[in-house]
Amino acid sequence: MQVHRFEKVWLGAAILLIVGFIATIAYGSVGVGVGMVDDSGGQISAQEVQNGNTGTHFDDPGVVKTGDDKYTVYVVARQFQFVPGSGDNPVQVPAGANVTFRVTSADVVHGFSVVETNINTMVIPGQVSEVSARFNEPGTYGLICHEYCGAAHHTMGGSVEVVPPEEYDMQQENIDQSADDAQAQEEADQ
Amino acid sequence: MALSRRQFVGAAAGTAALAATGTATAQEEPDYGGWFDDVSNYDGTADKRGQDTVTITVGAQGNNGAFAFDPPAVMVSPGTEVVWEWSGEGGGHNVVSDGDGPLDSGSPVSEAGTTYSHTFESEGMFKYVCVPHKSLGMKGAVVVRPGGSGDGGSGGQQQQGPPENPDYGGWFDDVSNYDGTTVDRTDADSVEISVGAQGNNGAFAFDPPAVRVTPGTEVTWTWTGEGGGHNVVSDGDGPLDSGGAVSEAGTTYSHTFEEMGVYKYACVPHKSLGMKGAVVVGGPLGGSGGGSGGGSEQEGSGIELSGPQWLLSGSILLAFFSPLLFAVAMRRRQNGRPPQTGEGGELQRATGPEPVEEAAETEPAVELGHDEYDPKGTAALVAFYFVLIGLLWVFMYFVEFLGRVSIIG
């Protein structure tokens, strides 16, 4: 078979391109450390999530500080809202910290996509989807459900607010303070 | 005996029940300003004036799921305590005033049996929503207006019941054996409806699908035994429930309707096929005497097309026959051409058209071997594509993808 030398050149270039694609993806996962969503989140009873008696943080979902600059956000997705996330209850996390989202569904399959980031996972009832990320810059990100979940799927959304760490700590102190105050008040009443 | 009972129940139920719980058709309907436009289960304001407590179900059937308040619109007297009771269906719901208002049950909860109550002291209209499901039409209103408790009972006007041609709200759109008429059986003490009658592409129909009876009439559903297992269950909240689907011929289920209203029901397994029906209890004007009802103007059969539909079907027909028309036009052109004249014209035409002389093949000027020709233009194009793909890849992966916040584990 005769192959023209020009053809040889562009066949070789095509193979090189494919090798280049694979190499960049390998670099992304090994060099940069881009992770994949897997089943590491574990399983949970969707019924218990619905009833709020799982005995985990999903009963009162929100942000939990798990260590120095380590936070876990528990989110329950249900028709048609994220708790927290939707409405006037946005997810608030500090910038620069390692934030792990643990998301589960109380009813049907939902999606959990933080807009303009690569944080994007399916939320399956009975399964906890776990993804970690680090937001370096403060800002507000949209949060949408991108798996059709029912008649008002198009309205299911929310927001993730990334605040500067100092501000975040101050807010937490205020909350703790007010809780302490309330407790002190109660004790004083007694 | 039965007749007297019927008349008695009809009169008693008509006055007492309607005054207390019936839809306030006769009185002035409050102006909600389009609030209920997208609320599927809104069917007038329920007049519950004169009661101390009024219960509203949260998560009732409606708005394509369990996303409704039932009743959505309710009229109460000042000082009435309104209790919202959660059905536990349709996910987490709450009760929050639209705009500034007194109602706020907090964040959505889904647990059945949850209640929230508010006592309305001042007159006015209080609109409220379930925040997560507002866009689905989960909206309601409480109208606080004095009166109604005493004078409603004696009002003879309210005995009318549903109008002559009840508005089923599209309920019968996909029911093949519903011909637009509600069968008037207001003269009968007991009415029989067959379950599994022919219709909806099989034995998936109620016959008659829509029937009008007087209050106190016993309606009996009789199974034909065809079309598999059927049951009779009210649409949404309602009194009818024959239990699980059965297929045995001769099975019966009966219910005596005491209160006026429109009772929609369906066979749960075959609802999507159009196995739906409705019982209209009470009315129209004049009660049982008026046997003239039945929508005589709906008798027009056959296909009726409006202007745009004519245009559409006409153009489709035209498009369908256009090849034929084209062929006819060609034939006419061919025939219209004057016959060719020439030497021995008749003879030539019999042997076919004149042969055309072919162009002679020319010798190639230069012959080239396989490797001697370089397609430089093609090579340039391919190179350009490679550069383009490389640039797009770099931009997409290193800028768009890695430049964003990524999952790190």
HADDOCK unambig.tbl for C-alpha pairs under 7 A between the chains (distance, minus, plus):
assign (segid A and resid 4 and name CA) (segid B and resid 371 and name CA) 6.02 0.50 0.50
assign (segid A and resid 6 and name CA) (segid B and resid 379 and name CA) 6.94 0.50 0.50
assign (segid A and resid 33 and name CA) (segid B and resid 408 and name CA) 5.96 0.50 0.50
assign (segid A and resid 34 and name CA) (segid B and resid 406 and name CA) 6.18 0.50 0.50
assign (segid A and resid 34 and name CA) (segid B and resid 407 and name CA) 5.70 0.50 0.50
assign (segid A and resid 34 and name CA) (segid B and resid 408 and name CA) 5.12 0.50 0.50
assign (segid A and resid 35 and name CA) (segid B and resid 407 and name CA) 5.14 0.50 0.50
assign (segid A and resid 35 and name CA) (segid B and resid 408 and name CA) 4.71 0.50 0.50
assign (segid A and resid 35 and name CA) (segid B and resid 409 and name CA) 4.61 0.50 0.50
assign (segid A and resid 36 and name CA) (segid B and resid 407 and name CA) 6.92 0.50 0.50
assign (segid A and resid 36 and name CA) (segid B and resid 409 and name CA) 6.66 0.50 0.50
assign (segid A and resid 51 and name CA) (segid B and resid 111 and name CA) 6.88 0.50 0.50
assign (segid A and resid 79 and name CA) (segid B and resid 91 and name CA) 6.13 0.50 0.50
assign (segid A and resid 80 and name CA) (segid B and resid 132 and name CA) 6.03 0.50 0.50
assign (segid A and resid 81 and name CA) (segid B and resid 132 and name CA) 6.52 0.50 0.50
assign (segid A and resid 117 and name CA) (segid B and resid 404 and name CA) 5.22 0.50 0.50
assign (segid A and resid 117 and name CA) (segid B and resid 405 and name CA) 4.91 0.50 0.50
assign (segid A and resid 117 and name CA) (segid B and resid 406 and name CA) 6.33 0.50 0.50
assign (segid A and resid 118 and name CA) (segid B and resid 404 and name CA) 6.53 0.50 0.50
assign (segid A and resid 118 and name CA) (segid B and resid 405 and name CA) 5.98 0.50 0.50
assign (segid A and resid 118 and name CA) (segid B and resid 406 and name CA) 4.82 0.50 0.50
assign (segid A and resid 118 and name CA) (segid B and resid 407 and name CA) 6.42 0.50 0.50
assign (segid A and resid 119 and name CA) (segid B and resid 406 and name CA) 6.10 0.50 0.50
assign (segid A and resid 119 and name CA) (segid B and resid 407 and name CA) 5.77 0.50 0.50
assign (segid A and resid 131 and name CA) (segid B and resid 407 and name CA) 6.10 0.50 0.50
assign (segid A and resid 131 and name CA) (segid B and resid 409 and name CA) 6.13 0.50 0.50
assign (segid A and resid 132 and name CA) (segid B and resid 407 and name CA) 5.38 0.50 0.50
assign (segid A and resid 132 and name CA) (segid B and resid 408 and name CA) 5.44 0.50 0.50
assign (segid A and resid 132 and name CA) (segid B and resid 409 and name CA) 5.29 0.50 0.50
assign (segid A and resid 133 and name CA) (segid B and resid 405 and name CA) 6.77 0.50 0.50
assign (segid A and resid 133 and name CA) (segid B and resid 406 and name CA) 5.94 0.50 0.50
assign (segid A and resid 133 and name CA) (segid B and resid 407 and name CA) 4.89 0.50 0.50
assign (segid A and resid 133 and name CA) (segid B and resid 408 and name CA) 5.37 0.50 0.50
assign (segid A and resid 134 and name CA) (segid B and resid 405 and name CA) 6.69 0.50 0.50
assign (segid A and resid 135 and name CA) (segid B and resid 405 and name CA) 6.26 0.50 0.50
assign (segid A and resid 152 and name CA) (segid B and resid 135 and name CA) 7.00 0.50 0.50
assign (segid A and resid 152 and name CA) (segid B and resid 136 and name CA) 6.21 0.50 0.50
